[in-house]
Amino acid sequence: MDAIMRESSFAQYIKQQGIEQGGRQCAIEDILEVLEIRFDLSEAHPLSSRIAAIDDLQRLKQLLRSAVQVSSLEAFEQVLDA
């Protein structure tokens, strides 16, 4: 019974990691899309790789809000550097 519980907990952990990774990837794509639409940001822009390197989902959610609200790409970069 203990082995089943451990396996179940491990399976849940792996599933949770997959969900978090998927959420992270989705947030990165959303940020880049907003910046592309609003400020014509290209995939080759250095900000793209900086954003893609962020692991913290909460930070990415904050950056998405900022991407929607800031007045310029420079303003977004200041938020990213903060």
N, C-alpha and C positions, 0 to 999 in steps of 0.2 A: 504494500500500500504506500509506503514512504517513497519508493522509486517512482510510482505513478504521480504522486504529489510533486516530487522534484521535477519530473519531466513536464508536468503540466505548468509548473511555475516557469520553467525554462522556456517552454513554448510561448507562454504569455509574454515573457520578457522579449523574445525574438519578435513576436508580433508587434509589441509596443515600439520596439526600435524601428521596425519597418514603417509603422504609422508616423512616427516622429520624423524619420528621414523623408518620407513622402510629403509631409507637411512642410518641411524645410525646403525641399526642392520646389514645391508649389509656390511658396512665399518668394523665393528667389526669382522664379519666372515672372510672378506678378509684379514685383518691383521693377525688373528690367523692362517689362512691357509698358508699365506706366511711364517710366523714364524715356522709353523710345517714342511713345505717343506724344508726350508733352514736350520733350526737349530734343528729339531726334538722336537719342543715344544709340550708338552702334555697338554691336557685340565686341568689336575690337577696342572699344574705349577702356582705359585702365579701370574705371569704376566698375565695369562689369565683372572683372575677375576679383576685385576686392569684395563685392557683394556676394559672389558665388562662394567665397572662402569663409563666410560667416556660418558658424554652427548653431548659434543660439536662436531658437525659433522665436522667442519673445522679442529679441533685438530685431529680427527680420520683420516681425509684425509692426514694430514701431517705425522702422524704416519705410515700410509700405505706406503707412499713414503720412509720413513726411514727404514721400515721393508725390503723393496726391496733393499736398498742401503747399509745398515750397514754391517760391516765385521763380526760381532759376536752378539750373544744374549746379551752379556754384554754391547756392544756399543748401542744396541737398548734400553736397560734398562736405560742407561745414558740419551738418548734422551727423554724417557718417564719421567724421573725425572726432566728434565729441565723445 
